[in-house]
């Protein structure tokens, strides 16, 4: 999957977000998916408002002013998100590593930055100070 480099669609979504709402806070690997969902909803409802687009438990959540009318499109995109890597947009699965629920491809799941500070040996959350001391060899 090729990610878009032009963030103009993100600015368009931000302009649709009323004050007091979160707007677009999705992982970058889902950019293509969210952009496609936005395009499909915009065709039906050109003046819709976006309240929040986020990731929760490894699944896309999209809340907008017409979500009750576009439930089929939103549900389909949400199901695709459960098979799309949150980092790069490639095909992925739910990570079995300890920590937050994330959908990752094999490459990104193997990278250490995806452990989110969890020690893979003991399945316990390591404190940031301990991580820093470990990196310094102390």
LOKETOR-433569 format. One record per atom (N, C-alpha, C): residue number from 1; atom name; x, y negated, z negated; chain. Coordinates in steps of 0.1 Angstrom, whole numbers, plus 5000, padded with zeros to 4 digits. Layout:
<sites>
    i  at  east  north    up  ch
  NUM  CA     X      Y     Z   A
...
</sites>
This chain:
<sites>
    i  at  east  north    up  ch
    1   N  5008   5012  5000   A
    1  CA  5000   5000  5000   A
    1   C  5009   4988  5000   A
    2   N  5006   4978  5009   A
    2  CA  5014   4966  5010   A
    2   C  5008   4955  5002   A
    3   N  5016   4949  4993   A
    3  CA  5011   4938  4985   A
    3   C  5011   4925  4992   A
    4   N  5001   4917  4990   A
    4  CA  5001   4904  4996   A
    4   C  5011   4894  4989   A
    5   N  5018   4886  4997   A
    5  CA  5027   4877  4990   A
    5   C  5021   4863  4989   A
    6   N  5010   4860  4996   A
    6  CA  5004   4847  4995   A
    6   C  4994   4847  4984   A
    7   N  4996   4839  4973   A
    7  CA  4987   4839  4962   A
    7   C  4975   4830  4964   A
    8   N  4972   4826  4976   A
    8  CA  4961   4816  4977   A
    8   C  4947   4822  4973   A
    9   N  4946   4835  4975   A
    9  CA  4933   4841  4970   A
    9   C  4932   4841  4955   A
   10   N  4943   4841  4948   A
   10  CA  4943   4841  4934   A
   10   C  4939   4826  4929   A
   11   N  4943   4817  4937   A
   11  CA  4939   4803  4934   A
   11   C  4924   4801  4936   A
   12   N  4919   4808  4947   A
   12  CA  4905   4807  4950   A
   12   C  4897   4814  4939   A
   13   N  4902   4825  4933   A
   13  CA  4895   4831  4922   A
   13   C  4895   4822  4910   A
   14   N  4907   4816  4907   A
   14  CA  4908   4807  4896   A
   14   C  4898   4796  4897   A
   15   N  4896   4791  4909   A
   15  CA  4886   4780  4911   A
   15   C  4872   4784  4908   A
   16   N  4869   4797  4909   A
   16  CA  4856   4803  4906   A
   16   C  4853   4806  4892   A
   17   N  4863   4804  4883   A
   17  CA  4862   4808  4869   A
   17   C  4858   4795  4861   A
   18   N  4846   4796  4855   A
   18  CA  4842   4785  4847   A
   18   C  4850   4783  4834   A
   19   N  4851   4771  4829   A
   19  CA  4858   4768  4817   A
   19   C  4854   4777  4806   A
   20   N  4863   4782  4798   A
   20  CA  4860   4790  4786   A
   20   C  4861   4805  4790   A
   21   N  4863   4809  4802   A
   21  CA  4864   4823  4806   A
   21   C  4879   4826  4810   A
   22   N  4882   4839  4809   A
   22  CA  4896   4843  4811   A
   22   C  4900   4843  4826   A
   23   N  4891   4847  4835   A
   23  CA  4895   4847  4849   A
   23   C  4902   4860  4852   A
   24   N  4912   4859  4861   A
   24  CA  4920   4870  4866   A
   24   C  4932   4873  4858   A
   25   N  4931   4885  4851   A
   25  CA  4943   4889  4843   A
   25   C  4945   4904  4846   A
   26   N  4947   4908  4858   A
   26  CA  4949   4922  4862   A
   26   C  4964   4924  4865   A
   27   N  4968   4937  4864   A
   27  CA  4982   4940  4868   A
   27   C  4985   4937  4883   A
   28   N  4997   4934  4886   A
   28  CA  5001   4930  4899   A
   28   C  4999   4941  4909   A
   29   N  5000   4954  4905   A
   29  CA  4998   4965  4914   A
   29   C  4984   4966  4919   A
   30   N  4975   4960  4912   A
   30  CA  4961   4960  4917   A
   30   C  4957   4948  4925   A
   31   N  4966   4940  4929   A
   31  CA  4963   4928  4936   A
   31   C  4955   4931  4949   A
   32   N  4960   4940  4957   A
   32  CA  4953   4944  4969   A
   32   C  4938   4948  4967   A
   33   N  4937   4956  4956   A
   33  CA  4924   4962  4953   A
   33   C  4914   4950  4948   A
   34   N  4919   4942  4940   A
   34  CA  4911   4930  4935   A
   34   C  4908   4921  4946   A
   35   N  4917   4918  4954   A
   35  CA  4915   4909  4966   A
   35   C  4904   4915  4975   A
   36   N  4905   4928  4978   A
   36  CA  4894   4934  4986   A
   36   C  4881   4934  4979   A
   37   N  4880   4936  4966   A
   37  CA  4868   4935  4959   A
   37   C  4862   4921  4960   A
   38   N  4870   4911  4958   A
   38  CA  4866   4897  4958   A
   38   C  4861   4894  4972   A
   39   N  4867   4898  4983   A
   39  CA  4863   4896  4997   A
   39   C  4849   4902  4999   A
   40   N  4847   4914  4994   A
   40  CA  4834   4921  4996   A
   40   C  4823   4913  4989   A
   41   N  4825   4909  4977   A
   41  CA  4815   4902  4969   A
   41   C  4812   4888  4975   A
   42   N  4823   4882  4980   A
   42  CA  4822   4868  4986   A
   42   C  4813   4869  4998   A
   43   N  4814   4879  5006   A
   43  CA  4806   4880  5018   A
   43   C  4791   4880  5015   A
   44   N  4787   4888  5004   A
   44  CA  4773   4888  5000   A
   44   C  4769   4875  4993   A
   45   N  4778   4870  4984   A
   45  CA  4774   4859  4975   A
   45   C  4786   4849  4976   A
   46   N  4785   4840  4985   A
   46  CA  4796   4830  4987   A
   46   C  4799   4821  4975   A
   47   N  4789   4819  4966   A
   47  CA  4791   4810  4955   A
   47   C  4792   4817  4941   A
   48   N  4795   4829  4941   A
   48  CA  4796   4837  4928   A
   48   C  4807   4831  4920   A
   49   N  4806   4834  4907   A
   49  CA  4816   4829  4897   A
   49   C  4822   4842  4890   A
   50   N  4835   4841  4888   A
   50  CA  4843   4852  4882   A
   50   C  4844   4848  4867   A
   51   N  4840   4857  4859   A
   51  CA  4842   4855  4844   A
   51   C  4854   4861  4839   A
   52   N  4857   4874  4843   A
   52  CA  4869   4881  4839   A
   52   C  4871   4893  4848   A
   53   N  4884   4894  4852   A
   53  CA  4889   4906  4859   A
   53   C  4901   4911  4851   A
   54   N  4900   4923  4845   A
   54  CA  4911   4928  4836   A
   54   C  4912   4943  4838   A
   55   N  4923   4948  4831   A
   55  CA  4925   4962  4830   A
   55   C  4921   4966  4815   A
   56   N  4914   4977  4814   A
   56  CA  4911   4982  4801   A
   56   C  4911   4997  4801   A
   57   N  4919   5004  4793   A
   57  CA  4920   5018  4793   A
   57   C  4924   5024  4807   A
   58   N  4932   5017  4814   A
   58  CA  4936   5022  4827   A
   58   C  4926   5021  4838   A
   59   N  4916   5012  4836   A
   59  CA  4905   5010  4846   A
   59   C  4902   4995  4848   A
   60   N  4899   4992  4861   A
   60  CA  4896   4978  4864   A
   60   C  4882   4974  4858   A
   61   N  4881   4963  4852   A
   61  CA  4869   4957  4847   A
   61   C  4867   4944  4854   A
   62   N  4856   4942  4861   A
   62  CA  4853   4930  4869   A
   62   C  4840   4924  4865   A
   63   N  4840   4913  4858   A
   63  CA  4827   4907  4853   A
   63   C  4825   4894  4861   A
   64   N  4814   4893  4867   A
   64  CA  4811   4881  4875   A
   64   C  4796   4877  4874   A
   65   N  4792   4866  4880   A
   65  CA  4778   4862  4878   A
   65   C  4768   4871  4886   A
   66   N  4773   4879  4895   A
   66  CA  4764   4887  4903   A
   66   C  4768   4902  4901   A
   67   N  4774   4906  4890   A
   67  CA  4779   4919  4889   A
   67   C  4767   4929  4888   A
   68   N  4755   4925  4884   A
   68  CA  4744   4934  4884   A
   68   C  4739   4937  4898   A
   69   N  4742   4928  4907   A
   69  CA  4738   4929  4921   A
   69   C  4748   4937  4930   A
   70   N  4760   4937  4925   A
   70  CA  4772   4943  4932   A
   70   C  4777   4955  4924   A
   71   N  4769   4961  4916   A
   71  CA  4774   4972  4908   A
   71   C  4781   4983  4916   A
   72   N  4776   4986  4928   A
   72  CA  4781   4997  4936   A
   72   C  4795   4994  4940   A
   73   N  4798   4982  4945   A
   73  CA  4811   4978  4949   A
   73   C  4821   4977  4938   A
   74   N  4817   4972  4927   A
   74  CA  4825   4971  4915   A
   74   C  4829   4984  4909   A
   75   N  4819   4993  4909   A
   75  CA  4821   5007  4904   A
   75   C  4831   5014  4913   A
   76   N  4830   5013  4926   A
   76  CA  4839   5019  4935   A
   76   C  4853   5014  4934   A
   77   N  4855   5001  4932   A
   77  CA  4868   4996  4930   A
   77   C  4874   5000  4917   A
   78   N  4865   5001  4907   A
   78  CA  4870   5006  4894   A
   78   C  4875   5020  4894   A
   79   N  4868   5028  4902   A
   79  CA  4872   5042  4903   A
   79   C  4885   5043  4911   A
   80   N  4887   5035  4921   A
   80  CA  4900   5035  4928   A
   80   C  4911   5030  4919   A
   81   N  4909   5021  4910   A
   81  CA  4919   5016  4901   A
   81   C  4925   5027  4892   A
   82   N  4917   5038  4889   A
   82  CA  4921   5049  4881   A
   82   C  4931   5057  4888   A
   83   N  4933   5055  4901   A
   83  CA  4943   5063  4909   A
   83   C  4953   5054  4916   A
   84   N  4955   5041  4911   A
   84  CA  4964   5031  4917   A
   84   C  4973   5026  4907   A
   85   N  4986   5027  4910   A
   85  CA  4997   5023  4900   A
   85   C  4995   5008  4897   A
   86   N  4996   5005  4885   A
   86  CA  4994   4991  4880   A
   86   C  5007   4983  4883   A
   87   N  5018   4989  4885   A
   87  CA  5030   4982  4888   A
   87   C  5033   4979  4903   A
   88   N  5031   4989  4911   A
   88  CA  5035   4988  4925   A
   88   C  5023   4990  4935   A
   89   N  5012   4995  4931   A
   89  CA  5001   4997  4939   A
   89   C  5000   5010  4947   A
   90   N  5010   5019  4944   A
   90  CA  5010   5032  4951   A
   90   C  5000   5041  4944   A
   91   N  4999   5053  4949   A
   91  CA  4990   5063  4943   A
   91   C  4996   5067  4929   A
   92   N  4987   5067  4919   A
   92  CA  4992   5070  4906   A
   92   C  4982   5078  4897   A
   93   N  4986   5082  4885   A
   93  CA  4978   5089  4876   A
   93   C  4979   5082  4862   A
   94   N  4971   5086  4853   A
   94  CA  4972   5081  4839   A
   94   C  4985   5086  4833   A
   95   N  4993   5077  4828   A
   95  CA  5006   5081  4822   A
   95   C  5003   5089  4809   A
   96   N  5011   5099  4807   A
   96  CA  5010   5107  4795   A
   96   C  5020   5102  4784   A
   97   N  5027   5091  4787   A
   97  CA  5037   5086  4777   A
   97   C  5029   5080  4765   A
   98   N  5035   5079  4754   A
   98  CA  5028   5072  4743   A
   98   C  5027   5058  4745   A
   99   N  5017   5051  4740   A
   99  CA  5016   5037  4742   A
   99   C  5002   5034  4749   A
  100   N  5001   5022  4754   A
  100  CA  4988   5018  4760   A
  100   C  4985   5027  4772   A
  101   N  4972   5029  4775   A
  101  CA  4968   5037  4786   A
  101   C  4971   5029  4799   A
  102   N  4979   5036  4808   A
  102  CA  4983   5029  4820   A
  102   C  4982   5039  4832   A
  103   N  4979   5034  4844   A
  103  CA  4979   5042  4856   A
  103   C  4992   5038  4863   A
  104   N  5001   5049  4865   A
  104  CA  5014   5046  4870   A
  104   C  5018   5057  4881   A
  105   N  5026   5053  4890   A
  105  CA  5031   5063  4900   A
  105   C  5042   5070  4893   A
  106   N  5047   5081  4899   A
  106  CA  5058   5089  4892   A
  106   C  5070   5080  4890   A
  107   N  5074   5072  4900   A
  107  CA  5086   5064  4898   A
  107   C  5085   5054  4886   A
  108   N  5074   5047  4886   A
  108  CA  5072   5037  4875   A
  108   C  5070   5044  4862   A
  109   N  5064   5056  4862   A
  109  CA  5063   5063  4849   A
  109   C  5076   5068  4843   A
  110   N  5085   5071  4852   A
  110  CA  5099   5075  4848   A
  110   C  5107   5063  4843   A
  111   N  5105   5051  4847   A
  111  CA  5113   5040  4843   A
  111   C  5111   5037  4828   A
  112   N  5121   5033  4822   A
  112  CA  5120   5031  4807   A
  112   C  5112   5019  4804   A
  113   N  5111   5009  4813   A
  113  CA  5103   4997  4809   A
  113   C  5089   5000  4807   A
  114   N  5084   5011  4812   A
  114  CA  5070   5014  4810   A
  114   C  5067   5021  4797   A
  115   N  5077   5023  4788   A
  115  CA  5074   5029  4775   A
  115   C  5068   5019  4765   A
  116   N  5069   5006  4768   A
  116  CA  5063   4996  4760   A
  116   C  5068   4996  4746   A
  117   N  5081   5000  4744   A
  117  CA  5087   5000  4731   A
  117   C  5084   5012  4723   A
  118   N  5078   5022  4728   A
  118  CA  5075   5035  4721   A
  118   C  5087   5044  4723   A
  119   N  5091   5050  4712   A
  119  CA  5102   5060  4712   A
  119   C  5097   5073  4718   A
  120   N  5103   5077  4729   A
  120  CA  5098   5089  4735   A
  120   C  5100   5102  4727   A
  121   N  5110   5101  4718   A
  121  CA  5113   5113  4710   A
  121   C  5103   5115  4698   A
  122   N  5099   5104  4692   A
  122  CA  5091   5105  4680   A
  122   C  5077   5101  4681   A
  123   N  5073   5095  4693   A
  123  CA  5060   5090  4695   A
  123   C  5056   5080  4685   A
  124   N  5065   5072  4680   A
  124  CA  5062   5061  4671   A
  124   C  5066   5048  4677   A
  125   N  5059   5038  4674   A
  125  CA  5062   5025  4679   A
  125   C  5074   5019  4672   A
  126   N  5084   5015  4680   A
  126  CA  5097   5010  4675   A
  126   C  5095   4995  4674   A
  127   N  5100   4990  4664   A
  127  CA  5099   4975  4662   A
  127   C  5109   4968  4671   A
  128   N  5105   4956  4676   A
  128  CA  5114   4949  4685   A
  128   C  5128   4946  4680   A
  129   N  5129   4944  4666   A
  129  CA  5142   4942  4660   A
  129   C  5151   4954  4662   A
  130   N  5144   4966  4659   A
  130  CA  5152   4979  4660   A
  130   C  5156   4981  4675   A
  131   N  5148   4978  4684   A
  131  CA  5151   4979  4698   A
  131   C  5163   4970  4702   A
  132   N  5163   4958  4697   A
  132  CA  5175   4949  4699   A
  132   C  5187   4954  4693   A
  133   N  5186   4959  4681   A
  133  CA  5198   4965  4674   A
  133   C  5203   4977  4682   A
  134   N  5194   4985  4687   A
  134  CA  5198   4997  4694   A
  134   C  5206   4993  4707   A
  135   N  5201   4983  4714   A
  135  CA  5207   4978  4726   A
  135   C  5221   4972  4723   A
  136   N  5223   4966  4711   A
  136  CA  5236   4961  4708   A
  136   C  5245   4971  4702   A
  137   N  5240   4983  4700   A
  137  CA  5248   4994  4694   A
  137   C  5250   4993  4679   A
  138   N  5241   4986  4672   A
  138  CA  5243   4985  4658   A
  138   C  5234   4994  4650   A
</sites>
